[in-house]
Amino acid sequence: MSTVTIVIQNAPYQSDNKAWHALRFAGAALTEDMTVQVHLLDDGVEVGRKNQSIPEGTVNLQELLSELIECGLDVRACGMALDDCAIDESTLLDGIERGSMKALANWVKNSDQVIVF
């Protein structure tokens, strides 16, 4: 089985839609029976926050990420980024763990592919 690590560095609902595209790819990879791991880094930790303000006409990334976690997606949020963005772990979606660069390095070491959004 192939393993992919996805790093999301961009906040949700930005004009470039990188967080949305990253989650779309994560879902597609899960349907291809790949092991998928997502590391939220920098402003990307906002993707994992509960009670997001969803702009009208956009996909609810909070719901999408929760569904992907239920389907087997592993998600970690960088501890330093959580601290920098003043996000308490209790405000993260269920199933998201506090991560670290060491944990990310281990994922990368054991991945067949690494993709950064």
GUBAVEX-556931 format. One record per atom (N, C-alpha, C): z, y, x. Coordinates in steps of 0.001 Angstrom, whole numbers, padded with zeros to 6 digits, always signed. Layout:
residues N
ZYX
...
//
This chain:
residues 117
+000000-001186+000842
+000000+000000+000000
+000000+001242+000881
-000800+002195+000537
-000930+003431+001292
+000161+004419+000875
+000661+005177+001839
+001703+006167+001590
+001192+007556+001930
+001438+008508+001019
+001043+009888+001256
+002272+010787+001101
+002406+011710+002023
+003436+012738+001920
+002743+014058+001620
+003234+014735+000590
+002696+016022+000174
+003766+017080+000414
+003407+018133+001126
+004319+019243+001356
+003840+020415+000499
+004721+020890-000366
+004404+022045-001215
+005186+023238-000684
+004456+024256-000211
+005075+025451+000357
+004973+026658-000569
+004251+026524-001657
+003972+027668-002522
+004730+027585-003832
+005229+028724-004276
+005940+028806-005547
+004995+028459-006687
+005555+027992-007806
+004705+027668-008955
+004123+028916-009599
+003019+028712-010301
+002385+029729-011141
+001840+030915-010346
+001420+030679-009121
+000762+031706-008330
-000735+031657-008613
-001442+032707-008248
-002874+032787-008564
-003700+031700-007880
-003222+031163-006746
-003983+030120-006054
-003739+028724-006641
-002738+028591-007524
-002441+027324-008196
-002148+026168-007248
-001722+026440-006015
-001512+025352-005054
-000453+024356-005517
+000632+024834-006100
+001670+023908-006572
+001111+022994-007668
+000321+023561-008561
-000314+022800-009642
-001253+021748-009066
-002091+022146-008108
-003022+021195-007501
-002276+020090-006752
-001196+020434-006097
-000400+019434-005373
+000156+018395-006338
+000691+018843-007470
+001240+017902-008445
+000144+017096-009116
-001011+017697-009345
-002155+016941-009888
-002538+015817-008929
-002606+016158-007630
-002952+015142-006642
-001876+014063-006590
-000619+014455-006649
+000471+013471-006626
+000323+012485-007781
+000021+012999-008966
-000173+012125-010115
-001357+011195-009941
-002446+011729-009417
-003636+010904-009189
-003337+009812-008163
-002610+010146-007115
-002275+009158-006087
-001370+008064-006650
-000446+008446-007520
+000413+007436-008155
-000418+006475-008989
-001441+006986-009682
-002277+006101-010498
-003133+005181-009644
-003305+005533-008374
-004052+004679-007443
-003112+003732-006686
-001909+003573-007219
-000898+002675-006649
-000499+003043-005221
-000504+004328-004930
-000038+004795-003630
+001448+005132-003736
+002146+005030-002621
+003508+005538-002534
+003377+007028-002253
+004008+007851-003094
+003847+009299-002985
+005217+009949-002802
+005285+010828-001808
+006512+011545-001486
+006172+013027-001434
+006987+013846-002099
+006761+015288-002102
+007966+015973-001469
+007679+016827-000491
+008722+017635+000147
+008467+019089-000229
+009437+019697-000885
+009348+021101-001284
+009897+021960-000159
+009067+022877+000331
+009414+023679+001501
+009151+025150+001195
+009873+026038+001840
+009718+027478+001636
+009820+027796+000138
+008911+028640-000380
+008952+028998-001802
+008620+027820-002708
+008147+026738-002129
+007847+025538-002901
+009072+024934-003570
+010283+025257-003071
+011482+024722-003717
+011603+025216-005155
+010951+026335-005464
+010968+026860-006836
+010304+025890-007815
+009415+025036-007329
+008753+024051-008182
+009782+023088-008779
+010850+022835-008057
+011858+021879-008506
+012979+022456-009338
+012931+023739-009607
+014013+024407-010358
+013901+024120-011855
+015063+023894-012498
+015126+023755-013955
+014917+025127-014590
+014539+025111-015860
+014424+026328-016675
+013495+027369-016064
+012323+026919-015662
+011327+027827-015101
+010756+028722-016203
+010322+029885-015819
+009617+030784-016733
+008132+030446-016625
+007601+029826-017668
+006217+029344-017638
+005306+030406-018255
+004376+030929-017469
+003446+031920-018014
+002599+031309-019128
+002295+032123-020130
+001484+031661-021252
+000125+031166-020754
-000297+030042-021300
-001605+029498-020959
-001625+028648-019698
-000453+028354-019132
-000413+027521-017930
+000281+026196-018236
+000059+025230-017384
+000693+023930-017518
+002162+024061-017106
+003046+023420-017842
+004470+023428-017531
+004713+022489-016343
+004857+023058-015159
+005024+022246-013949
+006371+021541-013922
+007367+022116-014574
+008674+021475-014655
+008551+020141-015390
+007863+020146-016525
+007655+018907-017286
+006808+017921-016498
+005745+018417-015876
+004865+017548-015100
+005627+016884-013957
+006393+017659-013202
+007146+017094-012080
+008164+016073-012567
+008835+016362-013666
+009806+015404-014217
+009127+014097-014609
+007951+014189-015216
+007205+012985-015594
+006795+012187-014360
+006356+012882-013319
+005953+012196-012090
+007140+011503-011424
+008296+012141-011462
+009508+011518-010902
+009824+010244-011667
+009695+010289-012985
+009926+009096-013813
+008941+007987-013468
+007751+008364-012985
+006716+007377-012622
+006833+006902-011175
+007880+007323-010466
+008105+006812-009127
+007906+007795-007991
+007645+009061-008296
+007480+010064-007249
+008829+010366-006601
+008867+010320-005272
+010057+010716-004522
+009925+012185-004165
+010964+012972-004457
+010916+014412-004193
+012180+014845-003464
+011972+015612-002415
+013073+016240-001692
+012787+017724-001573
+013861+018513-001610
+013755+019957-001428
+014469+020321-000129
+013812+021068+000721
+014355+021477+002007
+015670+022227+001798
+016709+021762+002452
+018017+022384+002317
+018029+023840+002742
+017382+024158+003848
+017355+025546+004319
+016609+026436+003328
+015515+025928+002777
+014752+026704+001797
+015570+026907+000523
+016312+025887+000112
+017184+026048-001060
+018184+027165-000808
+018777+027163+000380
+019747+028202+000726
+019076+029573+000770
+017893+029655+001389
+017179+030935+001501
+016785+031490+000132
+016451+030598-000804
+016045+031029-002144
+017235+031099-003113
+018445+030876-002585
+019675+030909-003391
+019595+029974-004588
+019116+028755-004337
+019023+027747-005391
+020123+026718-005165
+020986+026575-006143
+022039+025571-006082
+021430+024225-006468
+021862+023173-005796
+021301+021849-006075
+021466+021438-007531
+022490+021941-008204
+022718+021583-009605
+021636+022157-010515
+020854+023123-010021
+019783+023711-010834
+018431+023045-010577
+018431+021997-009752
+017192+021258-009511
+016975+020210-010606
+015721+019869-010830
+015385+018813-011778
+016035+017509-011347
+016378+016690-012327
+016959+015381-012033
+015997+014577-011172
+016541+013919-010165
+015731+013072-009295
+015295+013737-008005
+015575+015031-007845
+015223+015718-006601
+016436+015727-005687
+016222+015277-004460
+017292+015237-003469
+017189+016413-002511
+018312+016800-001947
+018311+017794-000874
+017737+017106+000361
+016764+017730+001001
+016105+017139+002160
+016368+017933+003416
+015743+017489+004477
+015874+018137+005781
+014583+017932+006557
+014447+018644+007641
+013271+018460+008491
+013279+017062+009118
+014444+016549+009421
+014530+015193+009972
+014025+014176+008951
+014430+014357+007691
+013967+013449+006638
+012455+013576+006446
+011950+014820+006486
+010503+015036+006375
+009778+014377+007544
+010312+014519+008746
+009691+013900+009921
+009612+012387+009766
+010635+011798+009176
+010617+010352+008961
+009551+009975+007956
+009425+010766+006881
+008373+010502+005908
+007005+010604+006562
+006793+011658+007339
+005498+011858+008003
+005194+010700+008946
+006192+010285+009705
+006031+009172+010648
+005560+007901+009941
+006050+007691+008732
+005749+006460+008004
+004639+006616+006964
+003934+007756+006979
+002865+008004+006014
+001501+007706+006606
+000585+007323+005746
-000809+007166+006151
-001530+008500+006112
-001104+009385+005197
-001718+010698+005039
-000637+011734+004789
-000860+012938+005281
+000026+014077+004990
-000871+015216+004512
-000500+015799+003378
-001284+016882+002803
-000338+018062+002544
-000775+019251+002919
+000052+020452+002753
-000632+021405+001761
+000120+021818+000771
-000356+022794-000213
+000481+024044-000105
//
